[in-house]
């Protein structure tokens, strides 16, 4: 439990906002939308999908954007794995693709999702990002699966092994719940999963879960910003440009367009300035470095 002094100190701290766009490299429309939200809007970081359909292009474009912090969006429930399917049978579904989220969770709850196989696949995803010439600023995961007991230990271990300095901890305030039934349930579950000790740097607060899927995203975002606490807050976002490939691969389509428009809205930048909230941009030296800088590690 936090002490009174720590709460007072937090409130007195300068407010900083780290805006992380998930799903970089997923499909071209998402890659392009994220880069636009960085260049014209408030996105400071993005999370790259090592198995994304647009990975190579996204990695190359990110090397031309030194002010964009690039982390890794660890994936277990979409697309094809980087490991040989026979080496990770507990993670596999049909057609040499990962098992979808409901099946993966069923296996996890039944003790049939093997932690060693998760470690093998995540290791290969991390190494692909390094081989692309990027030094990841952070780790997070698709569907927040790194928070599951057992898998969180894997994430901590890999972050330490590969010297990734930051791991997402999605603890969101109850104050702003616009999809009350869905968002509140997700917030409760994630809140319970983030109660344990956290040995890696992370944000002091988190926002974004309750904004997803909102047609009035811009007004909701402007409502949330004034209430940010002192210290560093991470805002999770999903901007993108709708295209036929995105429509084929995902159900979150028009929502990405709305997020993109909102994140590039001049009024949002002005509001941050008026509120004296500083965007938490990465140091350029920590964003890009040769793969050899951390030493080559063989695939397991």
N, C-alpha and C positions, 0 to 999 in steps of 0.2 A: 504493500500500500504506500502511495506517495505521501511524503511529509508535507506539512503546510508550507514550510520554507521552499520546497522544490516547486510547489504550485505557484507561489508568489514570484519566484525567480523566473519561471517559465513565462508568466504574464508580462514580466518586465523586459523579456528578451526581444530583440529586433525580429520582425516577422520576415521569413524567407519562404518562397514557394518554388518547389521543384515540380515541373510539369512533365510527366512521363507518358509518351504515346506508345501504347502496346501494339504488337502485331506487325512491326516493321519487317518487310520482306515477305509478308503473307501472300499478297498478290500485287501486281503493279499499281492498281488504283489506291491501295492502302499505302504503299511506299510513297507514291507521289503526294498523297494527301498529308502524310506526316511531314515530309520535307517542306511542303507549303506552309504547314502550321508552325514549323520552326522558323522559316525565313520571313514570313509575314505576320506570324502570331506570337504566342507565348510559350510554345513547346521548347523545353530545354534539354530533355533526354528522350531516348526512345529505346524500346526493347526488341531486339532482333530475333526473329524465328530462324534458327539454323536449318530447319527443314522446310522453310517457306518456299513457295513456288517462285518467288522473286528474290531469293536470297542473294545470288551473285550480284545482281544489279544494285540491290539495296546496299550491300557492303561496299561496292565501288563508289556509289554516290555519297555514302556517309564519309568516306575518306576525303571527299571534297568539301565537307562541312565540319571544319575543326571545332566549331563552337557547339556542336551537337554531341552530347554524351550518349554513347551507344552501349547498352547492356545486353543481356541475353534473356529471352523469353523462353524458359525451359518448357518443353512440350512433351506430353504423354498421351494426349487424347485427340489429336488431329493429324492427318496426313500420314506420310510414311516415315519410319524411323531411319536413323543413320546407321544403326547397328544391323548386322545380319538378322533377319527375323527369327531364324532358328536359335539365335543366342539369347533372345528375350521373349520366349513364348508366353509368359504371363502378361505381357503388355500388348499382345497382338490381337487384332480382330480379323475381319475378312479382307481379302484382296491385298495382302501384305501391308495393310494399314494398321495404325494403332486402334485398339478397342475404343469405342466412343465412351464419353464420360459416364453414363449410367452403368455400363458394363465394367469399366475400370473401377468405379467406386464399389460395385458389388464384389468384385474380386478382392479389393483392398479390405473391405469389412469382413470378408470370409477368410482372410489370411492367405489369399492365393496370388496377391500381387507381390512379386519378389523384389525386395529392397536391392539386392545385388544387381538385378537386371535394370532397375531404375538408375542406379549409379553408373552402370555401363553406358546406357543410352545418354544420360545427361552429360557424362564425361565426353562422349563423342560430339555432342552438340557444342559444348564449350570449346573443344579443340578445333572444330570447324571455324568458329568465329576467330580464334587466334590465327589460324592459317590464312584467313582472309586479310590479315594485317591490322586487326583491331584489338585493342586492349579494353575489355569490358569494364564499364564504370559500375555495374551493378548486376544482380541477378533478381529475377522474379519468375513467375510461371503462369502458363495458360490455365485458367480456372483455379488459380491459387493453390495448386496441388502440392506445392513445396511446404505448405503449412501442415499437412497431415503428419501425425506422429509417426516417427520412423523415417519418413521422407524428408522432414525438416532436418534431421541429423545428417542425411545425405547432402542436403543443400549446404549446410554449415561446413561439412568436411570438404566439399568441392570448392567452395568459396575460399577456404583457407589454402587448399592445395594449389589453386590457380591464382591466388592473391587478388581475388575480386573483392573490393573494399566495402561492399554495401549490399544488403539483402532486404527486399521489401517486407514490411510488416503492416498489413492493411487493417489498422484499427481505426474505425470511423465513428465519429460522434453520432449520437442518437438524435441530435437536434434537428437535422434536415432529412426527413424521410418522406419523399414524395410518392414513391410506390410503397405505401406503408406495408402491405402484406409481404410482398416479395423482398423488398430491400431490408426490412426489419429482420426477417428470418435469416437472410444472408449475413447481415451485420452481426446477429447474435452468434451464428456458427463461427464466423471468422474471428469474432471477438474472443470466443472461448479458445480457439486454436492459437491465438497470439498472446495468451496470458503467461506462458512459460518464459524463463530467462532467455535473453537475446544477446549473444556474445559478439555480434557484429554491428557496425554502425548501421543505422536506419533512420527514418524520419521520426520527428517527435509526434507528428499527427498525420492523418491520412484522410483524403477525400476522393470522391469519384464514383463510389458504388451507387449512391443514391441519385446520381445524375444520369446514369445510363438509360437510354431509351426515351428520354424526355423530349417532346416536341418543342417545349419552351425552355430548352437547354440554356440558352443565353440568359434569360431572366433568372433562372435557378442558379446559374453560376455567379451572377452578380449578387444574388442574395447570400450565397455562401461566403464569398471572399471577405466581407467585413468581419465575419465571425471567426476568422482563422486565429488560432492561439499564437503566443510567442514561440520562437524557435522555428524549426524547419518543418514545413508541411509538404507531403507529396500529394499531387493531384494526378490521378490516373485518368487518361483520356484515350479515345479510340477514333481519331479523325481518319478520313479517307475519301477517295473519289469512287463513286459507284461505277462498276463496269460489269460486263456479263460474267466474267470469271469470278468476281466477288459474289455475285448472285448465286452462282453455282456452288461455291464453297462455304457460304455462310448465310445466316439469317439476319445478321446485324449489318444492314446495307444502307438504307436511307438515313439511319441514325448517325452514321459516320459523316455523311454530308452536313448534317445539322451541327455536329460537333466541330467540324472543320470551319464552318462559317462563324461559329461562336468564338472559337479560339483565335480567329483572325480579326475579330471585331475591334475597331479602334477604341471603342468605349471600354473594353476590358483592360487594355493597356493603360488607359487614362485612369481607370478606377484603381488599379494597382499602384499607380504613381500617387494618386490622391491619398490612398490608405498607407503609403510608405511601406508597401510590401515589395521586397526585392526579389527578382527572379534568381533562382539558385542555379547559375550556369556553371558548367564544369570547367576546370582548368584544361586548356588545350593539350598540355603535355600528358594528361592522364587519359586522354581519349584514344590516341592512336600510338601504337608502338609495334615493333617487329615481333613475330611469333617467337623468335629465339630469345627474346628478352626474359621470358619466364622459363625457358628450357623446354625442349620437346619432350612430350610424354607419350609413350606408346599407347595405342588403343587396347582396351581390355576386352 
